[in-house]
Amino acid sequence: MAIILDNYLKSKEKETGEKKVPFAPLRDDIIFPYTEVILTFGRPKSVAAVNAAYATDKIICLSGQKDNRINDPSFDDIYKVGCLCQIKHLLKDESGINVLVKGLTRVRIESLELKENLPLVTITQIPEIVEESDEVTALCRHLTAQFRRAVNLGKGTEFSVFWKLMSGMEPSELADQIASTLEIKPEEKQVILEITDLKKRLIKIDEFLDKEINILEIEQSIVSKTQQKFDKNMKEAVLRERLQTIKKELGEMDEEDKEIAEFRKKIKESGMPPAVMEKAKKELKRLAEMHTFNPEAGYIRSYLEWLVEMPWAKESADNVSLSHAAAVLSADHYGLKEVKERILEHLAVMKLRKRQSQLRQVKKDKVNSGTILCFVGPPGVGKTSIGKSIAKALGRKFIKVSLGGIRDEAEIRGHRRTYVGALPGRIIQGIKNAGSRNPVFMLDEIDKVGIDFRGDPSAALLEALDPEQNKDFSDHYLEVPFDLSKVMFITTANVLDTIPPALKDRLEVIRFSGYTEDEKFEIAKKYLVRKALLASGLSPKEVVFEDEALRKIIRHYTREAGVRNLERELAKISRKIARKIAEKQKVKTKISSQDLSKFLGPAAFNHMQAEKKDESGMATGLAWTQAGGEILFIEVALMPGKGKIIITGQLGEVMKESCQAALSYLRSHWQNFSKKNLQVKDFSKIDIHIHVPEGAVPKDGPSAGVAIATALYSALTGKKVKKEVGMTGEITLRGKVLEIGGVKEKVLAAHRAGLKTVLLPKDNRKDVKEIPAKIKKDLRIIFVENLKEVFDQALV
């Protein structure tokens, strides 16, 4: 080969005057001598080199490039050892040039230059070190045997190449042919190409071939195991089919599969309506005819389990005894008189409707099947526990489902069976878990249901909660109607504003107001103290809370409408006592108000008290909060200025408007008041500053209008406001006092603060009946119709 290359280069020099040949870099391949490879060239310079070589002597130099991402490699980007090749065939198409080349000999690239966009290289032949020895012969035989073994294990190679190798060839050719078939990286092939010592090259090729054989053996093992498992499953399937055929020939097909027979029995005993039973039998027939390994069999099996486990005909006894219900409600809850009365009325209607149903009068007269109760009130006032007590009084099962944060309609109506992992909605799941078709079903936090792209869950609730429709409630998963008319639905909410109008229209609202201080005291004494002590492993006889201690916890450590925080504070004290007892320390058996700071730290809240003396420019208002009622001081200061009004105390827009309305009323009605103290011309020379203390707390609402007007009038006239008078009411520009809400909480706050007189709008006279008799006895409640009456009562 050396003589051939030398002769070629001499003839090349004689023809062109230089010893240079066309060159093309390879991205992901290395060419070995003696091998034939089909290559595709698309880069312009490579195409030019191939065309130039094919047009002359069909000789081209090929070498791999170090980084295949480089589109136009330089001399430093290519391997310096390449292969001189002969172009055997050439075929052009749209993608480039397809070339069949044959490797001739290893060459070293000395230089690379570009001549009219044609890459040319100067090359020298690399002499090969061939040692004719027994060791080389042995290595050749070993490589041939290993290659045959690799092909038997599934190595892909062309039959012509395999036949040549097995027929015998020179050691050098054998090495290069096997190297070209190895499944290794281009840089590893380049290492083999650069080894000039034949013996070392054979050893290196043997190492790579051994690794490839190991990988092929692992692959064959995996395939073998998979095939064995498949053959086993096929064998079982064939035997099972033959068994069925044998049973059929012997007349034993009446002996149904145990699972199918069990389903058939459950369907018969479930008490399903005829239409549902027909659907269940149809699905059971599909399951019986289906192959065991059919994926759909699992879905049908789950569906049948849901159908047969639903309480189609199972009901609780439902003995409605009003006296028993009243006793249960009174034992479980203190106060809530109006709520208990409304619930007893509801139970009475249920009892009479049951009698009516027995007399078969319902079929003649289409009567609404019932109402859905909705308990609305602040957290911790006993909405959920009242529901449990109703279930206890009726002897029914109690199911609670929290709807807070639900945004997917399928949570209510279920998923279609076509979905993987489909399940019925929460209503059907709750009925199944109850095991009865007439439980007390509480839908908690109905005001916190969300809406997004997955649908509107509140709209899905319409059918379930509408007494006219829920007799045939359809769940997407069951696909058969289920009667919800016997379920007693109770919903709870903190506010009504976020409940959609269509849903709200189907609910009968029962409002839970916050507890008074006395009610909280009784609840703590009768229920919460015992519960907290038992939860901490203590006996109610071991620790006793004094009455004053309980009142101090309620007044100074909690501020809420309900009793949850009160229960937490009692539990905290109980845990600290339990720890001391466990550590064998001395513990006081009576907890007094002086001991609270040791257990709970300093007081968290200080209720505002009435002023100690009459003052001008300040009035006492009454405010409603979710934690109960509070008193509110309105302060007014006058100063020289230009008629500006300054409002501070983090007031909302409505409350700011009340300030403007009060000032406008006083300015427009100045003739009705003392001209000596209140004159229109004075307003242009003074600035008025209205402030409500506790500036960190946001305040809003129109009910402070009366107090603001009184404080303004007092400041402008210099008359003092009576310290023991509290007031509430919205005002108009004509001085009328309008009705407001939260009367009970506001009056309780006035009593707690030590006020003696409360001014209320005349239209709120109806709300006074909600106030406890003890509070009404201690307070003088005066009803006013306009601001003149307010000023007469409030000012000294």
RASULCOR-V451716 format. One line per field, one symbol per residue. ss: DSSP state (H for helix, E for strand, - for the rest). psi: psi as a letter, one per 30 degrees, with the letter a starting at -180 (. if undefined). A space follows every 50 residues. Layout:
ss: ???
psi: ???
//
This chain:
ss: -HHHHHHHHHHHHHHH---EEEEEEE---------EEEEEE--HHHHHHH HHHHH---EEEEEEE---------HHHE--EEEEEEEEEEEEE--EEEEE EEEEEEEEEEEEEEE--EEEEEEEE---E----HHHHHHHHHHHHHHHHH HH------HHHHHHHHH---HHHHHHHHHHH----HHHHHHHH---EHHH HHHHHHHHHHHHHHHHHHHHHHHHHHHHHHHHHHHHHHHHHHHHHHHHHH -------HHHHHHHHHHHH----HHHHHHHHHHHHHHHH-----HHHHHH HHHHHHHHH------------HHHHHHHHHHH----HHHHHHHHHHHHHH HHHHHHHH-------------EEEEEE-----HHHHHHHHHHHH---EEE EE-------HHHH------------HHHHHHHHH-----EEEEE-HHH-- EE--EEHHHHHHHHH----HHHEE------EE-----EEEEEE------- HHHH--EEEEEE----HHHHHHHHHHHHHHHHHHH--------EE-HHHH HHHHHH-------HHHHHHHHHHHHHHHHHHH-------EE-HHHHHHHH --------------EE-EEEEEEEE--EEEEEEEEEEEEE----EEEE-- E-HHHHHHHHHHHHHHHH-HHH-------HHHH--EEEEEEE------E- ----HHHHHHHHHHHHH--EE---EEE--EE----EEE----HHHHHHHH HHH---EEEEEHHHHHHHHH--HHHHHH-EEEEE-EHHHHHHHHE-
psi: eeeeeeeeeeeeeeefgliklkkklkehlkkllflkkklkkfkeeeeeee eeeffcggkkkkklkejffkeikaefflkfkakklkjelkkkaefbkkkj lkkelklkjelkljjhgjkkkklkkjkkjkjjleeeeeeeeeeeeeeeee effgkklkeeeeeeeffklkeeeeeeeeeffkillefeeeeeefjfjeee eeeeeeeeeeeeeeeeeeeeeeeeeeeeeeeeeeeeeeeeeeeeeeeeef ggffjlkeeeeeeeeeeeffglleeeeeeeeeeeeeeefkkegkffeeee eeeeeeeffkiegkllehjjjeeeeeeeeeefkkbheeeeeeeeeeeeee eeeeeeefghfeeekjkkfllkkjjkllkgggeefeeeeeeeefglkkkk kkgkfkfkeffefllkffkkgklllfeeeeeeefgkghljjkjkhffgkl kafgajeeeffeeefjfffgfhkjkeeegkkkjgffkjkklllelfefkk eeeeffkjkjkjllkleeeeeeeeefeeeeeeeefgglkffekkkleeee eeeeeffljleageeeeeeeeeeeeeeeeeeeghlkkkfkjlfffefeef alkfkjkklllflklkgkljlklklfgalllkkjkkkklkbgglkkklgh kleeeeeeeeeeeeeeefhfffljfefjkeffffglkkjkkjlhffkkkl lffgeeeeeeeeeeefffklkkfgkklkkkllfggkjlkllheeeeeeee eefglfkkklkefgefffffkkeeeeefljkkklflfeeeeeefk.
//
